[in-house]
Amino acid sequence: MKITAVHAYPLRYQEPNDRMMWRHVTLAKVETDAGVVGWGECISQWPEAALAVKLLIEKGFGPLLVGKDPTENGALFRAMKAHNWWYGDTGMANFAVSAVDIALWDLKGKALGLPVHNLLGGKVNDKLRACASTHPSQAEIGDLAKELADHAAAGYTAVKVGFGKAGDANLGVDPRRDISYVKAVREAIGPNVDFMVDIGNKTRWDYASGVRMSRAFEEYGLRWIEDPFPPDQVENYRHLRQSIQTQIGAGERSWDTVQYARLIDQGVADVYLVDPGRANGITGYKEVMELTRVAGLFHNAHSWSSAINTAAALHASATGDNYIVFELKPVPSPLQHELVREPFEQRDGWVEVPDAPGLGVEIDEAVVERYGFTDF
């Protein structure tokens, strides 16, 4: 079996979980002479990035991969990384690598009749504990707390909220309001639901305010505080970690195993967030998982785009025993619920890991065409 073509599809859609904001991903499709096809994805986010990634996938990696055996995906991953060294091991280059790597794992699993988790060594977990990962939308604290309480009532045993988002929630701006909000959420969801706060890119803590706010939040039992500082503020991370008992999450903006290894060596966090649609695909995700396992730390999938990314993160996460929760969009979303024939849903607080060959998802190509774009 040989690869015959490599295609890329920039998609544009409005996200109901983010106030109908426009979001962008780029899908990769790898075809073979045996008729077996693999699908992958990167979370390119902005329209210019999505279009640039299409060029890199089709014109950069396409000629490199056509004619090769797709089941030798490890060697093909190294070939892509060797090819793109001149124009970057991060950014658009890594988006392209991530999308194609996921597609190659999907393709290999289908060709061999095995699910990706089997190719990665086998499931440690048949299902993963589901977390409702949210962007707040209401104006009043009581209504904001009820949003998360409703998700808990629907079966989620963990909820996560992002501060510093656009809209009326106004979280991450006023410290007193933030503390009142965290208190209200804990009262609304009860003591047995895990609660995580992602401080967010627009919220600016320094070391003193970070310690003060984190200690105030600790009274309400957060599972972790995510990205309290920009990733280059290593000393702030280390000091905060030594000053509080709540776990710290980091890594969302990291691109590859080397960057994660550096963060782990620097002791910045307890939980490392990894997105297979950004950090070298399933291959990169699995490498970071192993780093965290050896260090006695946790990894967690930062997967908040399409069902392809969700599937990739599910398969990888299922093969490790040091995950905490698995994040899902709690409100039906076009690329989660239309793109694949059987969308991922939580049931009684858990999400099942697919056992069908490859990623275990069937892509509706009419949906790919519907959300595709070529300019902006």
ABEGO torsion letter per residue (X at the ends): XBBABBBBBBBBBBBAABGGBBBBBBBBBBBBAAGBBBBBBBBAGBAAAAAAAAAAAAAAAAAAABGBBAAAAAAAAAAAAAAAAAAEABEAAAAAAAAAAAAAAAAAAAAAGBBAAAAAGEBABABBBBBBBBBBABABAAAAAAAAAAAAAAGBABBBBBBGBBEAAGBGABAAAAAAAAAAAAAAAEAABBBBBBAEAABBBBAAAAAAAAAAAAAAGBABBBGABBAABAAAAAAAAAABABBBBBGAABABAAAAAAAAAAGABABBBBBAAABGEAAAAAAAAAAAAAAGBBBBBBBBBBAAAAAAAAAAAAABAABABBBBBABBBAAAAAABABBBBBBGGBBBBBABBEAGBBBBAAAAAAABBABX
